[in-house]
Amino acid sequence: MRYLLKSKSVVSAAQSKPAILHIILHIFLPLPVAAGLYRKAWLKNYGLMLAGLLIDVDHLLADPIYDAERCSVGFHPLHTILPIVFYLMLLIHPKTRALGIGLSLHIVLDGIDCLI
């Protein structure tokens, strides 16, 4: 079996396939949401939703940075309950809603990843 070197851990090629799908969903799932909710300004709002990926900067605090067996939700600082409540509050105001959607989608996808 082929192996890929990730940080200080070794991840099998079979484990990397779900990780690649996870990343693809993070990038492309906000696209139909932005197109459906913001028809006239979909590109700007898609960009704001993609900005939700920036919360993954907290992965840099972990060792290893990526672990296929680790659940991000509840482990990384920006994936804990207090920031999640803040992300949900961003959904209230129209000017912050697209960012709130992006952050909320990010947490939902990470939560699904924990269940799989």
MIZA-976360 format. One record per residue: z, x, y of N, C-alpha, C, O in turn; residue number from 1; residue in one letter. Coordinates in pm, 1 decimal, padded with zeros to 6 digits, m for minus. Last residue first. Example, Ala and Ser with C-alpha at 12.3 -4.5 7.8 and 13.67 -1.06 7.14 Angstrom:
- npz	npx	npy	capz	capx	capy	cpz	cpx	cpy	opz	opx	opy	seq	type
- 00708.0	01285.0	m00225.0	00714.0	01367.0	m00106.0	00787.0	01290.0	00003.0	00803.9	01340.9	00113.8	2	s .
- 00780.0	01319.0	m00569.0	00780.0	01230.0	m00450.0	00780.0	01320.0	m00330.0	00846.5	01423.6	m00331.9	1	a .
This chain:
- npz	npx	npy	capz	capx	capy	cpz	cpx	cpy	opz	opx	opy	seq	type
- 01020.9	m01792.6	01004.6	00918.7	m01757.0	00903.8	00962.3	m01634.1	00825.2	00890.1	m01588.9	00736.3	116	i .
- 01208.8	m01813.7	01199.4	01217.6	m01905.4	01085.6	01122.7	m01868.0	00971.9	01143.1	m01907.5	00857.1	115	l .
- 01135.5	m01632.4	01393.0	01263.5	m01613.0	01324.1	01274.5	m01698.4	01197.5	01340.9	m01660.3	01101.1	114	c .
- 00902.4	m01745.9	01487.0	00892.4	m01618.9	01414.1	01021.9	m01591.3	01338.1	01018.3	m01532.7	01229.9	113	d .
- 01013.2	m01952.6	01631.1	00935.2	m01984.5	01509.6	00924.4	m01859.5	01423.0	00936.0	m01866.5	01300.6	112	i .
- 01122.1	m01798.0	01839.0	01209.4	m01876.7	01752.1	01140.3	m01913.9	01621.7	01200.7	m01907.6	01514.7	111	g .
- 00892.4	m01699.5	01959.0	00985.4	m01605.2	01898.9	01081.0	m01677.4	01804.1	01117.0	m01623.0	01699.7	110	d .
- 00787.3	m01945.0	02048.0	00712.5	m01864.4	01950.1	00803.1	m01762.7	01882.6	00792.5	m01741.1	01761.9	109	l .
- 00992.6	m02015.4	02229.6	00962.2	m02102.0	02115.2	00886.6	m02023.2	02007.6	00918.7	m02033.6	01889.2	108	v .
- 00974.3	m01805.1	02415.0	01097.1	m01820.8	02336.5	01072.1	m01908.5	02213.3	01123.8	m01880.0	02105.3	107	i .
- 00714.4	m01857.7	02512.8	00748.1	m01727.6	02454.9	00870.6	m01739.7	02364.8	00870.7	m01690.6	02251.9	106	h .
- 00743.9	m02109.9	02623.7	00653.2	m02090.9	02508.5	00686.4	m01960.8	02436.1	00686.3	m01955.2	02313.1	105	l .
- 00915.5	m02034.8	02833.9	00962.0	m02126.7	02729.1	00875.2	m02117.2	02604.6	00926.5	m02116.5	02492.6	104	s .
- 00747.8	m01871.0	02987.6	00872.2	m01817.0	02931.0	00924.1	m01904.0	02817.4	00971.3	m01852.6	02716.0	103	l .
- 00544.9	m02057.4	03052.7	00514.6	m01932.5	02982.3	00637.1	m01873.0	02915.8	00631.1	m01829.5	02800.8	102	g .
- 00692.2	m02251.7	03190.1	00620.5	m02288.0	03067.2	00591.6	m02162.4	02985.6	00611.3	m02160.8	02864.0	101	i .
- 00780.0	m02100.2	03408.6	00876.8	m02158.9	03315.9	00813.9	m02198.5	03183.7	00874.2	m02181.3	03077.8	100	g .
- 00534.7	m02051.0	03530.9	00612.3	m01939.0	03477.8	00714.6	m01989.0	03376.8	00733.8	m01927.8	03271.7	99	l .
- 00475.5	m02318.1	03598.0	00385.3	m02242.6	03509.9	00457.1	m02121.6	03449.3	00441.9	m02093.1	03330.5	98	a .
- 00694.7	m02392.9	03772.7	00674.1	m02457.1	03643.2	00585.5	m02375.2	03548.9	00617.3	m02363.9	03430.5	97	r .
- 00742.6	m02321.1	04024.2	00786.7	m02226.4	03921.8	00754.7	m02275.8	03781.0	00784.3	m02208.3	03682.4	96	t .
- 00646.3	m02532.1	04174.1	00600.7	m02396.6	04207.7	00641.7	m02292.3	04103.9	00580.9	m02185.5	04097.0	95	k .
- 00778.4	m02764.6	04073.4	00635.0	m02743.8	04049.2	00586.5	m02600.8	04076.3	00495.3	m02553.2	04008.7	94	p .
- 01091.4	m02726.5	03909.7	01016.9	m02720.6	04035.8	00869.1	m02690.1	04009.1	00837.6	m02600.0	03931.3	93	h .
- 01160.0	m02727.5	03628.9	01190.1	m02839.8	03718.1	01102.0	m02840.1	03842.3	01043.8	m02943.0	03876.6	92	i .
- 01125.0	m02497.7	03486.0	01032.9	m02608.6	03459.5	01048.4	m02722.6	03560.2	00958.3	m02805.3	03574.3	91	l .
- 01334.8	m02333.3	03538.6	01210.3	m02306.0	03610.2	01108.0	m02418.7	03591.1	01015.4	m02433.0	03670.9	90	l .
- 01518.2	m02411.1	03349.5	01536.3	m02461.1	03486.2	01410.4	m02436.4	03570.6	01383.3	m02511.6	03664.2	89	m .
- 01431.6	m02260.6	03133.4	01415.2	m02406.2	03129.6	01431.7	m02467.6	03268.4	01365.5	m02566.2	03300.6	88	l .
- 01512.1	m02009.1	03216.7	01369.5	m02035.2	03193.7	01342.4	m02185.7	03193.8	01242.0	m02231.5	03248.3	87	y .
- 01793.1	m02048.9	03219.3	01721.7	m02020.9	03344.2	01572.4	m02050.5	03329.5	01512.0	m02110.1	03418.8	86	f .
- 01833.7	m02074.1	02945.1	01866.8	m02187.3	03032.8	01795.8	m02170.8	03166.9	01744.0	m02267.9	03222.2	85	v .
- 01761.1	m01814.2	02873.2	01681.0	m01927.0	02824.9	01708.3	m02051.4	02908.8	01615.8	m02126.2	02940.3	84	i .
- 01966.2	m01655.3	02985.9	01830.1	m01648.2	03039.6	01742.6	m01766.0	02995.6	01658.8	m01812.6	03072.8	83	p .
- 02176.7	m01764.4	02811.0	02181.3	m01775.1	02957.4	02042.3	m01758.6	03020.8	02004.0	m01841.8	03103.1	82	l .
- 02097.6	m01704.9	02538.5	02111.3	m01841.9	02588.8	02109.4	m01852.5	02741.2	02045.2	m01942.8	02794.8	81	i .
- 01848.5	m01439.1	02514.1	01977.5	m01502.9	02484.4	01990.8	m01633.5	02563.1	01904.5	m01667.2	02644.2	80	t .
- 01646.2	m01268.6	02568.9	01618.9	m01371.7	02468.6	01747.9	m01442.2	02427.3	01755.9	m01498.6	02318.2	79	h .
- 01717.1	m01056.5	02718.5	01639.3	m01160.8	02786.5	01597.4	m01273.4	02692.3	01522.3	m01362.8	02731.0	78	l .
- 01855.7	m00896.9	02518.1	01924.9	m00957.5	02632.9	01848.2	m01070.3	02702.1	01908.7	m01170.4	02740.7	77	p .
- 01790.9	m00970.8	02171.7	01753.1	m00899.9	02294.5	01812.7	m00971.4	02415.8	01819.7	m01094.3	02416.8	76	h .
- 01912.5	m01172.7	02004.5	01936.5	m01029.0	01987.3	01908.4	m00952.7	02116.2	01993.8	m00878.0	02164.1	75	f .
- 01841.3	m01431.0	02060.4	01981.7	m01403.9	02039.5	02013.8	m01256.1	02024.3	02130.6	m01217.6	02030.5	74	g .
- 01532.0	m01379.2	01925.0	01614.7	m01478.3	01993.7	01761.4	m01453.6	01958.0	01799.6	m01455.2	01841.0	73	v .
- 01426.9	m01191.2	01745.0	01442.0	m01156.5	01886.9	01538.5	m01249.3	01958.6	01617.2	m01205.6	02042.5	72	s .
- 01527.2	m01099.2	01431.3	01499.9	m01215.6	01514.4	01528.0	m01178.7	01659.7	01639.7	m01139.6	01693.8	71	c .
- 01382.2	m00848.8	01226.2	01481.8	m00885.6	01327.4	01436.1	m01008.3	01406.4	01319.2	m01018.9	01443.5	70	r .
- 01186.1	m00756.5	01061.1	01290.9	m00837.4	01000.5	01393.6	m00890.0	01101.3	01482.3	m00967.2	01064.9	69	e .
- 01024.8	m00591.2	01208.9	00966.4	m00715.4	01157.7	01072.7	m00810.0	01101.5	01050.6	m00931.0	01095.2	68	a .
- 01111.5	m00441.9	01496.7	01159.0	m00456.1	01358.9	01112.2	m00592.3	01309.0	01154.5	m00696.0	01360.1	67	d .
- 01054.0	m00219.4	01757.5	01003.5	m00334.2	01682.3	01058.6	m00330.0	01540.8	01052.9	m00227.0	01473.6	66	y .
- 01228.2	m00017.4	01835.5	01175.3	m00109.0	01936.1	01122.9	m00235.3	01869.4	01144.8	m00345.8	01919.1	65	i .
- 01508.5	00021.5	01606.0	01374.1	00052.1	01655.8	01328.0	m00052.4	01757.1	01382.6	m00162.6	01763.2	64	p .
- 01666.8	m00021.5	01898.9	01621.2	00086.6	01811.8	01620.8	00035.4	01668.6	01728.1	00008.1	01614.9	63	d .
- 01617.8	m00167.4	02226.0	01653.1	m00174.0	02083.5	01601.6	m00050.9	02009.2	01506.0	00014.2	02051.4	62	a .
- 01517.0	m00158.2	02476.6	01658.7	m00124.2	02461.8	01701.1	m00116.8	02315.7	01808.7	m00065.6	02284.8	61	l .
- 01265.3	m00258.1	02463.1	01278.7	m00113.7	02481.6	01423.1	m00066.7	02467.3	01448.0	00052.3	02448.0	60	l .
- 01289.7	m00525.8	02466.9	01273.4	m00464.7	02335.3	01289.6	m00312.6	02344.3	01323.3	m00246.9	02245.8	59	h .
- 01280.6	m00603.1	02728.9	01413.0	m00579.4	02670.8	01406.2	m00522.1	02529.4	01507.2	m00474.5	02477.6	58	d .
- 01022.1	m00665.0	02774.9	01064.6	m00532.0	02817.8	01203.2	m00499.6	02759.8	01238.4	m00382.8	02743.7	57	v .
- 00967.2	m00923.7	02723.4	00973.1	m00834.5	02607.5	01006.9	m00690.7	02645.9	01018.8	m00604.3	02559.0	56	d .
- 00927.5	m01051.1	02956.0	01065.8	m01049.6	02905.6	01078.4	m00962.0	02781.3	01189.6	m00929.9	02739.2	55	i .
- 00655.8	m01049.1	03000.1	00734.4	m00939.4	03056.8	00879.4	m00938.4	03008.0	00946.9	m00835.9	03017.6	54	l .
- 00541.5	m01278.8	02918.0	00546.3	m01169.0	02820.8	00633.9	m01054.2	02869.8	00680.3	m00972.1	02790.6	53	l .
- 00521.9	m01437.8	03138.1	00635.8	m01458.9	03048.9	00648.0	m01351.6	02942.1	00754.3	m01335.5	02882.3	52	g .
- 00275.9	m01391.5	03238.6	00385.7	m01311.5	03294.7	00513.3	m01328.7	03212.7	00602.4	m01244.0	03217.4	51	a .
- 00127.8	m01592.7	03128.2	00126.1	m01462.2	03060.8	00235.6	m01370.2	03113.7	00282.5	m01281.5	03042.5	50	l .
- 00173.4	m01784.1	03324.2	00228.3	m01805.1	03189.6	00231.3	m01674.3	03111.6	00326.0	m01647.8	03037.6	49	m .
- 00030.5	m01670.8	03533.8	00175.9	m01689.7	03547.6	00241.4	m01710.9	03411.6	00351.5	m01661.8	03386.5	48	l .
- m00226.2	m01685.1	03421.2	m00166.9	m01555.8	03454.2	m00016.3	m01563.8	03469.1	00056.4	m01475.6	03423.4	47	g .
- m00251.9	m01961.7	03413.4	m00256.0	m01887.3	03287.2	m00193.9	m01749.0	03308.4	m00118.0	m01701.1	03224.1	46	y .
- m00256.1	m02007.2	03686.5	m00141.1	m02053.8	03608.8	m00136.5	m01991.6	03470.0	m00028.4	m01971.1	03414.8	45	n .
- m00503.5	m01892.6	03752.1	m00379.8	m01848.0	03818.9	m00257.8	m01885.8	03735.0	m00167.3	m01804.6	03715.6	44	k .
- m00669.6	m02051.6	03587.6	m00663.9	m01906.3	03570.8	m00536.3	m01848.8	03632.6	m00469.4	m01765.6	03571.4	43	l .
- m00643.0	m02321.2	03671.1	m00599.5	m02281.5	03537.6	m00581.5	m02130.2	03524.5	m00488.6	m02084.8	03457.7	42	w .
- m00671.2	m02492.7	03889.4	m00614.4	m02359.0	03909.2	m00565.5	m02301.7	03776.2	m00458.8	m02240.8	03769.9	41	a .
- m00777.2	m02729.4	03789.7	m00840.0	m02664.3	03905.4	m00792.0	m02520.1	03924.1	m00868.1	m02435.4	03970.9	40	k .
- m00613.5	m02793.2	03563.6	m00759.5	m02781.6	03552.6	m00823.7	m02704.9	03667.7	m00914.3	m02624.4	03645.9	39	r .
- m00346.5	m02755.0	03433.6	m00386.1	m02708.0	03566.9	m00538.0	m02686.5	03569.9	m00584.3	m02572.8	03577.8	38	y .
- m00316.1	m02847.6	03174.8	m00222.9	m02892.8	03278.2	m00268.7	m02860.5	03420.6	m00233.5	m02930.4	03515.6	37	l .
- m00527.0	m02733.5	03025.5	m00498.8	m02876.1	03018.1	m00412.4	m02927.8	03131.5	m00432.7	m03039.3	03179.5	36	g .
- m00517.5	m02462.7	03084.5	m00642.3	m02536.5	03108.0	m00617.7	m02686.8	03108.4	m00681.6	m02759.6	03184.4	35	a .
- m00257.4	m02402.2	02999.4	m00293.9	m02386.5	03140.5	m00419.0	m02467.1	03173.3	m00425.9	m02532.2	03277.5	34	a .
- m00290.3	m02457.3	02725.7	m00186.2	m02526.6	02802.0	m00221.0	m02521.1	02950.9	m00214.9	m02622.6	03020.3	33	v .
- m00489.4	m02282.1	02644.5	m00518.4	m02425.9	02645.9	m00413.5	m02507.7	02722.7	m00444.0	m02613.6	02777.4	32	p .
- m00331.2	m02035.8	02710.2	m00463.5	m02066.9	02766.2	m00496.5	m02216.2	02760.8	m00529.4	m02273.3	02864.7	31	l .
- m00095.4	m01991.8	02565.6	m00085.9	m02044.0	02702.9	m00221.0	m02084.7	02763.2	m00223.7	m02161.7	02859.2	30	p .
- m00206.4	m01886.3	02322.7	m00151.9	m02022.4	02326.9	m00135.9	m02075.2	02469.9	m00160.8	m02193.5	02493.4	29	l .
- m00281.4	m01611.6	02357.4	m00381.7	m01717.6	02365.6	m00327.3	m01860.4	02369.0	m00398.3	m01949.6	02415.4	28	f .
- m00052.7	m01443.2	02351.8	m00157.4	m01423.7	02452.4	m00245.2	m01547.2	02468.0	m00280.0	m01584.1	02580.1	27	i .
- 00105.5	m01531.7	02142.0	00167.3	m01510.4	02273.5	00060.5	m01502.0	02383.3	00082.2	m01549.0	02495.0	26	h .
- m00083.7	m01521.1	01934.7	m00034.5	m01651.3	01982.2	00030.5	m01639.3	02120.0	00012.7	m01726.6	02205.0	25	l .
- m00104.1	m01242.4	01908.0	m00222.1	m01321.0	01945.7	m00180.3	m01457.7	01999.6	m00235.5	m01504.8	02099.1	24	i .
- 00154.9	m01184.5	01818.8	00109.4	m01132.1	01947.8	m00011.3	m01211.0	01997.6	m00019.9	m01243.0	02116.2	23	i .
- 00147.5	m01315.2	01568.1	00249.2	m01349.4	01666.8	00205.2	m01305.3	01807.4	00217.6	m01381.6	01903.2	22	h .
- m00054.5	m01173.2	01439.5	m00074.0	m01316.1	01467.9	00023.9	m01362.0	01576.0	m00012.9	m01438.7	01665.0	21	l .
- 00081.3	m00928.1	01419.2	m00043.1	m00935.8	01497.2	m00072.3	m01080.9	01532.8	m00111.2	m01109.2	01646.1	20	i .
- 00288.2	m01002.6	01249.4	00319.7	m00951.2	01382.8	00196.7	m00959.0	01472.5	00208.0	m00993.4	01590.2	19	a .
- 00157.9	m01070.5	01012.0	00225.4	m01175.8	01088.9	00258.3	m01130.6	01230.7	00256.6	m01212.0	01323.1	18	p .
- 00059.3	m00798.5	00961.3	m00030.6	m00911.9	00983.6	00038.2	m01027.7	01054.8	m00018.0	m01080.2	01150.9	17	k .
- 00266.8	m00621.6	00902.7	00207.4	m00614.1	01036.0	00114.3	m00731.2	01064.2	00091.1	m00762.1	01181.0	16	s .
- 00334.9	m00655.9	00638.7	00428.8	m00704.1	00739.2	00365.5	m00707.3	00877.7	00406.2	m00787.3	00961.9	15	q .
- 00116.8	m00528.9	00518.9	00137.0	m00672.4	00495.1	00232.7	m00731.6	00597.3	00214.6	m00846.0	00639.1	14	a .
- 00157.2	m00264.6	00591.4	00042.5	m00334.3	00648.8	00056.0	m00484.9	00630.2	00011.9	m00561.5	00715.8	13	a .
- 00507.1	m00201.1	00655.8	00391.8	m00210.8	00567.0	00280.0	m00287.5	00635.3	00304.8	m00366.4	00726.5	12	s .
- 00656.0	00022.0	00875.5	00624.0	m00117.9	00852.7	00500.8	m00123.3	00763.2	00400.8	m00057.4	00791.5	11	v .
- 00923.5	00235.4	00930.3	00792.8	00222.6	00868.8	00771.4	00076.4	00833.9	00856.5	00013.5	00771.0	10	v .
- 01084.0	00331.8	01237.6	01079.1	00263.4	01108.8	00936.1	00259.7	01058.1	00840.8	00278.5	01133.7	9	s .
- 01084.8	00433.5	01485.7	01148.3	00515.8	01383.9	01142.8	00451.1	01247.0	01191.4	00508.5	01149.6	8	k .
- 00776.5	00309.4	01581.4	00901.2	00365.2	01630.3	00959.0	00455.7	01522.3	00890.1	00544.8	01472.7	7	s .
- 00586.3	00265.9	01305.7	00630.8	00192.8	01424.7	00767.0	00248.1	01463.3	00862.9	00235.5	01387.2	6	k .
- 00318.2	00347.5	01109.9	00440.2	00401.1	01168.6	00470.9	00325.7	01296.7	00387.9	00322.6	01387.6	5	l .
- 00209.1	00159.6	00836.3	00191.0	00189.9	00977.4	00323.5	00241.9	01031.9	00429.2	00185.8	01002.8	4	l .
- 00073.7	00201.0	00509.6	00187.7	00185.4	00598.9	00149.5	00226.4	00740.8	00068.1	00316.4	00761.5	3	y .
- m00080.5	00051.5	00222.4	m00088.2	00128.6	00346.0	00033.8	00100.7	00433.8	00089.4	m00009.0	00432.0	2	r .
- 00000.0	00084.7	m00117.9	00000.0	00000.0	00000.0	00000.0	00089.1	00124.1	00071.3	00189.3	00129.9	1	m .
